[in-house]
């Protein structure tokens, strides 16, 4: 048997053959194997119509046999993949397809997939398929499928790695089931119930969308109040019985007890002797009965005669002035009761008034007379004009109760010119000639209806501040279209509030108007409104309201609700609101429990009286908003008042208990206080709704000698069963020696309107880099949602998700909250905490940022 090789149609020389023979153990036949070596050089030198090939030919006496042709080629594997796999972000249970086209090579490369550098075995995981044209297919994505995927190609020459593709499997947030409705928050009457749900079924993960909709729902509820039973009136006495007793009964039906109320206490039946103990069971002498009857009739006749004479004398007597306390003639805060007299009486205060024996009025006012001659002037009606809404009732020898009359004390006819009208606040000092009395009149000052400021703003935006009121408006960069400019105004209503409270609702802020109303903005602007509610606990239900063009107020949103139309961020002393339309806005609060607290600012002012020995103290309790206190300061400047002590904060509870203001520790033998004014009490309703007008109480002190120039005392302001504050007065009554206490810091009123970059704390170029970084969804969740969280914005994130640049809106809110801060520490700390593992944040310090902006940011810790 002969075996030879034939390559490319030519026989290979026999010397190049290598032959081996062996014996097949199973068949006993002889086996011959023949080899030849083909070198790379031989293949490269060959130029033919087809690849280099070789064929084996064997023959013997039985015949000839040829093998198939074997091609010999040079092996290689190129470096670059024809298609690298691309990263994907897919929802959970979605399909993932990663395409991979390996580099060209001979022989063709085999493909293997790696996940996080570990080989993927599709045979062990039925959810993964790698057989389809080198592609990786994950049928239903799981959270564990997130990772970095690499396509590995290899043949006998080399191995090649593709670029890694990051696969993020995200989870959109889903609401949990609603909780059960809570119990009604009140045991009796109208209240509310709420239920809540959380965005935890599942929670947003790996940049998934936050749940849409409200997390809290509230409904009103009415709890049936227990009604205690009450007795009806007693029935008439029954006929006297033979036992000399008669009965009467009553029923527990006015009303009957219901809803668990208590049954009436006491007896339902009563009996007594009907003959005053003279019980005669058997009458033998009828003349005794006649005697007793005659005596009874005589007694009744005498009593009727006495009553008639008394009434006749009263109806024909003259009525004059009844002064409750004679000290009223010497000044002080006193109470007078003037009884209307008949026509012709010389003591009549106003002869034009017609007599009315049924009229009695009580009013008060500080009165100071310069000498006894002035007492004659007390007959003039101008001295005793009543304040339209104040009444003073003497409670004891040392306490006066000051309150607002719910209805007019005078029920007779008004006569033109008899009484002054209006309820303007404040005191004015009058120095008339010829011994005209000095009078402090609450209606003597003109009332300002509003504070107002304006500024012209364009595409660069800016900030409009109402000096010393806590009210400001932030117009973001780009909110106004380019080449446009608007004159924007802002005002505060200082007159009677147009928002009328409903039920227990209380106005917690000033009414702030910003405009023009027809102006449109492309980015929400930030309006900051101060409020006086203590929001440290959940005892308030606070609402943002807007006045319509028809003058009605409608609710925009509740601070706790989820909304995509606007956003409210409630701080301890102010509310920052993101809005897209101008108008008139205000905050109202509905106390949920008796523990709801209003923050009041208490302050004491002092000034000399007309009498050189007298000194007046005025104690104010106003809502703790800068604009409310500014109104007090403005009125006091008109009358020469001096702030004697730093104002303090008083927490006033909604528990219906009144407020007491008293003067303590007056130096004996140096000063004395006028009678009836040491302690004054203000009803709860007057304090709780004090936003209507500044509440104050006046105290009049008198020196014993003109040499006394120093005054020290304490002013105690306390709520019954509530909080208490002490104002320590230590002052000189001489203006030249008095230490001045400033009303407001000056920096707030220096620049009411700032436009362009100087109005913002964050330089525009740095702001752009921050927005570009955080607006892009991040696999680790380090996007705008974390920026909001680090800036204490944890609620209603769905509002920011609807904005074109959530990060820009968050930074606008940061600008509004920190307009009084002097640095960027809070924002810098938030960025540093997020950026420890965020590689993109390093780009903020790249040279594209303006040098001046970069130095500014570095100096402020950014």
C-alpha positions, 0 to 999 in steps of 0.5 A: 500500500502506498500513501502520498500527499498532493498539494495545490495539484502537485505531488509532494516529494516522498522525502517530505513524508513522515510515516508511522505504522501500528497494529489495531489491537481489536482487528489485528490489522496494520494501520499506516499514518502519513504526515507532512508539514506545511509552513506559513511561508509556503502558504503566503507564497502561494498565489492561486485561484483558491486557498492553499490545499492538500489532499491525501491519495492511497492505493494498493492492489485493491484500488485507489482512494482520495481524501477530501481537500484540506484548506490551509489558511493563516489565522488572525483576529482583528482588534475592534468589535464591529458592534459593542454592546450598549448600556440600557435602563429598563424597568423591572421585568422588562426585556434586555437585549445586548447586541455584540458583533465580534471582530473579524477573524480566522477562524471565526471568534467564539463569543462569551459574555461576562457580568461584572467580570464573571462568566455568564452560564446561560445553561444554569439560568433559563432567564438568559439566552446567549445563543442568538447570533452572539447577542445576550437576551434577558427575558425578564429583568431582575434587580440582580441583573443590574451590572456591567456587561462585557462581550469576550471574543476569542480564537486560536490567535487572541482574545478581544474585550468589548467596551462594558455596557452598564445595565440599570434595572430601575423600579418605579414607585408604587403606592402602598394600600391606604391605611385605615381612616384615623379616628375623628380628632375631636370627641365632640363636634366637627373634626377631621379624619385622615388616612395615608399611604406611602410610596413603598410598594415598591419604593423608587429605586435606581432612578425610578419615577416617584409615585404620582398623586396624594399621600394623605387624604382628609375628610371631615367627620362629626362626632355626636356630642353627649347631651346631659339631661336637664330638668323641666320646670316644676309642675304646679303644686297639687291640691292640699291633701287631707294630710296637709301636704301638696306635691309637685313633679318634674321630668328629665326631658329638657333635654333628655340625656342622649349619646351617653349623657348624664341623667339629671341629678336631684329629685323628680318629686317634691312635697311640703306642708301646705299650711306652714305647719298649722295643720288643722285636720278637724275645724271646729271654729269657722271664725278662726279661718275668717280671722286668718284670711283678714290678716293675710289680705291686710298684709298684701294691701300694705305691700302693694301700696309701698311698691307703688309709692316707690315707683312713683318717686323714682319716675319723677326724680332727676338723674345726673352723672354717676361717677363710679370712682372719684379718682377719674377726675384726676386722670388715669384709665378709668370707667365712667357710667353716664346715665342719660338725663331729662331735657333741661338738666344742667349736667347733660353731656349733649343737650341735643340728645333726647332723653331716654331713661333706658340707655346706659353706656360704659366707655373709657379713655385716659384723661389728663386735666391740667388744673381744676378749671379744666373740669368744667370742660368735662361737660363737652361731649368731645371729652367722653366720645366712646371708642367704637370697639372698646369697653372696660369693666371694673373687675376688682379694686386693682384689675380692669378687663379690656375687651372688644364689644361684640355688639354696640353698647348704645341702643339709642339713636345716633346724632350727627356730630355727637360721637366720632367714627372710625377705629384707627389705631395709635395715639397722637399728642396734641398741645392746644392753647388756652388750657384745652385738655390733653387727650390720647385718642385712638382715632387721631392718626391717619391709617395707611392702607398698604405698603408698596415697592416696585422694580423693573426686571428682565431676562436676568431676573432679580429679587424684590424685597419689602423692607422690614416686613419679611416679604420678598419675591424672587424672579429666577434667571430666564423666567422673563423672555429675552428682550422683555422687561416688566415693572413688577410691584409688591404690596402688603394690605395694612387696612382691614383684611379682606379675607373673612375667616370661616369658623375657627380659621385664623389669618396667619400672615399679611395679605401680599399682592404681587403683579402685574396679574397678566404677566406670564413667567416660564419658570416658577417664581418664589414668594416669601410670606411671614407667618405667626404659627408655631409649626413645630407640631401638627396642631395646625391645618395651614392653607394657601389662599388666593383672591380672585378677580371678583374679590372672593378668596379660594384655596390654592392648596393645603401645605400638607397636600401633594400638588403639581400646580404650586409648592409650599415650603413652611419654615418656622417663621415664613412660608416660601411658595413657588408660583407661576401666576401673580395675584394676592395671596395669604396664609390661613390656619385652622387649629386642629387641637387646643394645643395650636399656638400663635406666636405673638411679639410683645413689646413695651413703649413709653413716653412722657404725658402732658403732666410733667409728673406722668409717664405712659407705658403702652404694651403691645401684643401683635402677630409675630410677623415683621410687617405687624410690628412695623405698623406698631413702630410707625405709630409710635414714631408719630407720638414720640414713643420709645422702645424700652426693651427688646421685644420677646416672643409669647406662645399663645395657645388656642385654649380659649383662655384670656391674656393678662397684662400687669405692671409689677415691682414699681419702686415705692416712694418714687412712682405710683400707678393710677388706680384700676390699671395695675392689671388688665385682662384681654379676652381670648377672641381679641388676642386670637384675631389680633391681626385685625389691628394691633392690640395694646394696653396703656398704663399711666405712672406718676412720679412723686417728685420731678427729681425722679428720672429713672424708672424700673419695673416689670411688665408681665404678659401671661396667658391663663394656663399658658405661656408667660413673658417678663419685660424688664423696663430699665430706662430714663424718662429724660430723652437725653439720657435714654438708651436707644433700642433699634427697631429693625436691622438696616440691611433689610431696607438698603436695596428693595430691588436687586436685578441681575447676578448680584441678586443671587448668591450662587453664580450663574455659571456654577448654577448651570453646572450643578443643574447639568449634573443633577438633572441627569438621572443617575444609577445610584440615585444621586440626582435632583431628588437627593439634592432636594433631600439634602436641602430638607425638601422631602415632600411633594417631589412630584411638583419638581418632576414636572419641571423642565429643570428640577435642580434649577427650581430647587436652587431657586427655593434655596435662594428664597430660603437663604436670602438673609444668610451671608454664605453658601455653607448649607448648599456647599455641605449638601453638594460635598456630601452627595459628591463624595462618590459622584465623579461628575461633580469634579467638573464644577472646578474645570477652567470653563468657569469664570475666574471671578465666579470660581474665586467667589465660590471657593471663598464661600465654601462652594 
